[in-house]
Amino acid sequence: MNALKMLIWALAVLFLLGGCATSQPHPAQKDWQELCDRLDKDRKGAITKKDFVSGARDQKEAAKLFEMCDTNQDEKLSFDEYLARQRLINNLFELPPPPQVIPQR
């Protein structure tokens, strides 16, 4: 009987924890969406080099930054590539800086 109770309890915990993992979007998703709304002309979920450079206030700096960010060299900026250089990109396009993550002790 105790084993059955433990199994039910463990399944309930797993069920509750599973719902927590998918309920919150990534904190940077809002900034990414704002950048896409400004730059993603074809609305395919990635920003092309042409769109990135033409939408920046400093096009020469934007071209260099795009090359640094486009790690898979597909000439598109994806959300993951944006995350890697978010602070630099936000600064170039005058978006607010990402929040500081304070490690928990």
Backbone hydrogen bonds in HBPLUS format (Angstrom, degrees):
<---DONOR---> <-ACCEPTOR-->    atom                        ^
c    i                          cat <-CA-CA->   ^        H-A-AA   ^      H-
h    n   atom  resd res      DA  || num        DHA   H-A  angle D-A-AA Bond
n    s   type  num  typ     dist DA aas  dist angle  dist       angle   num
A0005-LYS N   A0001-MET O   3.07 MM   4  6.42 157.1  2.13 150.5 156.4     1
A0006-MET N   A0002-ASN O   2.95 MM   4  6.18 160.4  1.99 150.1 155.4     2
A0007-LEU N   A0003-ALA O   2.97 MM   4  6.14 154.5  2.04 144.1 151.0     3
A0008-ILE N   A0004-LEU O   2.99 MM   4  6.21 162.2  2.02 150.6 154.9     4
A0009-TRP N   A0005-LYS O   2.89 MM   4  6.08 161.8  1.92 150.3 155.9     5
A0010-ALA N   A0006-MET O   2.87 MM   4  6.02 161.9  1.91 149.2 154.0     6
A0011-LEU N   A0007-LEU O   2.97 MM   4  6.14 160.0  2.01 149.4 154.6     7
A0012-ALA N   A0008-ILE O   2.97 MM   4  6.15 152.8  2.05 146.6 154.1     8
A0013-VAL N   A0009-TRP O   3.01 MM   4  6.29 157.3  2.06 150.2 155.9     9
A0014-LEU N   A0010-ALA O   3.00 MM   4  6.22 166.3  2.01 151.1 154.8    10
A0015-PHE N   A0011-LEU O   2.94 MM   4  6.08 155.2  2.00 144.4 151.3    11
A0016-LEU N   A0012-ALA O   2.99 MM   4  6.21 160.1  2.03 149.0 153.8    12
A0017-LEU N   A0013-VAL O   2.89 MM   4  6.08 165.4  1.91 158.5 162.4    13
A0018-GLY N   A0014-LEU O   2.92 MM   4  5.92 150.7  2.00 143.7 151.6    14
A0020-CYS N   A0017-LEU O   3.14 MM   3  5.21 128.6  2.42  97.5 110.7    15
A0029-GLN N   A0026-HIS O   2.97 MM   3  5.36 163.6  1.99 118.7 124.0    16
A0032-TRP N   A0028-ALA O   2.98 MM   4  6.24 162.1  2.01 158.3 164.1    17
A0033-GLN N   A0029-GLN O   2.89 MM   4  6.06 158.0  1.94 148.7 154.6    18
A0034-GLU N   A0030-LYS O   3.00 MM   4  6.26 154.3  2.06 145.6 152.6    19
A0035-LEU N   A0031-ASP O   2.95 MM   4  6.20 158.0  2.00 148.8 154.6    20
A0036-CYS N   A0032-TRP O   2.85 MM   4  6.11 159.2  1.89 151.7 157.7    21
A0037-ASP N   A0033-GLN O   2.84 MM   4  6.03 158.1  1.89 148.4 154.6    22
A0038-ARG N   A0034-GLU O   3.11 MM   4  6.35 145.3  2.23 140.3 149.0    23
A0039-LEU N   A0035-LEU O   2.86 MM   4  6.01 157.5  1.91 151.7 158.4    24
A0040-ASP N   A0036-CYS O   2.80 MM   4  4.72 146.7  1.91 124.0 135.0    25
A0041-LYS N   A0039-LEU O   2.82 MM   2  5.72 116.5  2.23 118.6 101.7    26
A0043-ARG N   A0040-ASP O   3.27 MM   3  5.28 155.5  2.33 103.3 110.6    27
A0047-ILE N   A0077-LEU O   3.07 MM  30  4.94 158.5  2.12 134.6 138.5    28
A0077-LEU N   A0047-ILE O   2.67 MM  30  4.94 153.2  1.74 136.6 146.1    29
A0052-PHE N   A0048-THR O   2.90 MM   4  6.09 161.6  1.93 153.1 158.8    30
A0049-LYS N   A0075-GLU O   3.28 MM  26  5.65 138.5  2.46 141.0 136.4    31
A0053-VAL N   A0049-LYS O   2.92 MM   4  6.06 171.5  1.92 157.4 158.7    32
A0054-SER N   A0050-LYS O   2.97 MM   4  6.02 165.8  1.99 150.0 154.7    33
A0055-GLY N   A0051-ASP O   3.07 MM   4  6.01 138.4  2.25 140.7 149.5    34
A0056-ALA N   A0053-VAL O   3.30 MM   3  5.48 163.2  2.33 107.4 112.4    35
A0062-ALA N   A0058-ASP O   2.91 MM   4  6.10 151.9  1.99 148.6 157.8    36
A0063-ALA N   A0059-GLN O   2.96 MM   4  6.12 153.3  2.03 144.7 150.1    37
A0064-LYS N   A0060-LYS O   3.28 MM   4  6.60 158.8  2.33 145.8 150.5    38
A0065-LEU N   A0061-GLU O   2.91 MM   4  6.14 161.6  1.95 150.7 156.5    39
A0066-PHE N   A0062-ALA O   2.81 MM   4  5.94 157.9  1.85 150.5 156.5    40
A0067-GLU N   A0063-ALA O   3.19 MM   4  6.39 160.5  2.23 143.8 148.0    41
A0068-MET N   A0064-LYS O   3.13 MM   4  6.42 150.0  2.22 144.1 152.3    42
A0069-CYS N   A0065-LEU O   2.90 MM   4  6.14 149.8  1.99 150.4 159.0    43
A0070-ASP N   A0066-PHE O   2.87 MM   4  5.92 158.0  1.92 159.7 164.0    44
A0071-THR N   A0069-CYS O   2.72 MM   2  5.56 128.6  1.98 115.5  99.0    45
A0073-GLN N   A0070-ASP O   3.08 MM   3  5.18 155.9  2.14 106.8 114.2    46
A0082-TYR N   A0078-SER O   2.91 MM   4  6.15 151.4  1.99 148.0 156.8    47
A0083-LEU N   A0079-PHE O   2.92 MM   4  6.21 156.1  1.98 151.4 157.4    48
A0084-ALA N   A0080-ASP O   3.28 MM   4  6.55 149.5  2.38 142.5 149.0    49
A0085-ARG N   A0082-TYR O   3.12 MM   3  5.52 137.7  2.31 108.2 118.9    50
A0089-ILE N   A0085-ARG O   3.06 MM   4  6.27 166.8  2.08 162.0 166.2    51
A0090-ASN N   A0086-GLN O   2.83 MM   4  5.92 170.1  1.84 158.5 161.6    52
A0091-ASN N   A0087-ARG O   3.09 MM   4  6.18 153.8  2.16 142.4 149.3    53
A0092-LEU N   A0088-LEU O   3.05 MM   4  6.30 158.7  2.10 146.5 151.9    54
A0093-PHE N   A0089-ILE O   3.02 MM   4  6.27 156.4  2.08 155.9 161.7    55
A0095-LEU N   A0090-ASN O   2.69 MM   5  4.57 162.5  1.72 141.9 144.8    56
A0094-GLU N   A0091-ASN O   3.25 MM   3  4.93 163.6  2.27 100.1 103.7    57
